[in-house]
């Protein structure tokens, strides 16, 4: 199990605080800027170049509606 020690600590704390209810929260999947950040991160990981976005990446202002 990944992060077993963290899960064990979480279970101890949840036992102490019975009113706590865990809720699964999905990331920002489908969020336009998060998708861009993901594409940039994947590009940097694949190429080792984190200094520039891929050539086909839209400019940040384009996605946010700024001119």
N, C-alpha and C positions, 0 to 999 in steps of 0.2 A: 504494500500500500504506500503510495506516495505521501510524504509529509505526515507519517504516522504520529510522530511526537506532537505535531501541531493539532491534529485531530483529537488526540488524547487530552491535551490541555483544554481544547474547546469543550469537550464533553464534561470535563470536571467543572468548568465555569458555568456551563448550561445547567448542570445539576444544582449549582449554588443559586442560580437565578431562574427559577421555574417559569417565570412569566416570559422568558425569551423564547421566541419562535423563529427558527431559521427560515429564511425565504430565499429561494433561488432567484437571482437577478441576472438576466442575460446581459452581456456586454452591450456595446453600442452597435451591434450588428445592423447593418442597413443604414446607419447614420452616415450621411454623405462625407463629412470631414473625417470621421473615424475610418471610413473605407479608404480615403486618400492616405491617411497616416499609415494604415496597414500596407497599402501598396508601396509607399516610400520605405517602410521598414523591410518589406520583403525584397525590394530592389537592393537596398543597402546590404542585406544579409547575403543575397545571391552574388553580388558583384564586389563586395568589400568596399564600395564607394558610398560613403554617407554624406559626401560633400555636395552632391547635386542630385536633384530628382531625375527620374527617367524622362527622356525627351518628350514622351506623350502625356506626361502628367499635367493636369490643368493647373493654372496659377491659383494660389489660395483665394485671391479676390474674386476670381471667376465663380468659385463654388459658393462664396458667401454673398454674391449679388453686388459686390462693389465694382465700380468702374475705374 
